[in-house]
Amino acid sequence: MYKKRETMTRFKGILFDYGHTLVWFPRYKEIHLASARNIQRKLQALGVSVEASEIQTLVDEFAHHQGLGIDEEFREILSILAVKRYSENDLHEIIKLHWRPYLQDACTRKGAKKLLEYLKSHGCKLGVVANVWSGGMSPALQKLGLQKFFDTTVASVDVGFRKPSPEIFQLALNNLELDVERAMMVGDNPLSDIQGAHDIGLCTVRLMRGPNRTKPDIVKPDFKIKNLSTLAAIVRTYSDSLV
């Protein structure tokens, strides 16, 4: 089930991906369109008529841009859509309308809370590294009762780096005061999570769940798991605090 490194170190901390790893979205395909329609209705109130599909395409494109803050990202989107007259309050409402369906649909991945309780009670340092805006992620983590477990949460939109860039992983490690060989990264995406973490020297654990589960490996992860609950046994084997 697992590939074991030739020289496996003992771990003091774990970094987790957010979407499709800690949290999943039962209506994943539908909420993208729901978000676009929320924005569409707001733009109609501002006197601008735009197809929801056009909004959705633009938002998806900008989600992969590195270095843009959330306000700047949506100003660029509104500019492309030829929305010229809007206030700062309108802008912030549009941002909230975009994220609302994701917050409403977010559910805890099975086994996540029990795993985090176990790891935290045994002294593991925990962090989240995500290609997302903290204003969209933190309320969901708080709603689901997960925020309290994490010593750091690093969101790409806030820090200007996206996975798989090494800078975002290093920032999380710095926040946790951990060397790379003492930490592991758990995620579902073979590029942003697994290759990115592998390239900086982190141990990698790929969760085979969610929409990325059928994508082929780019680099071979150190471990593959189908359920988060399985991670406890791996960490217990290779962590000083859990042996």
Beta strands, then each sheet from edge to edge (+ up, - down):
strand 1: 13-16
strand 2: 23-24
strand 3: 107-108
strand 4: 125-130
strand 5: 152-155
strand 6: 183-187
strand 7: 203-207
strand 8: 223-225
sheet 1: 5+ 4+ 1+ 6+ 7+ 8+
sheet 2: 2+ 3-
end
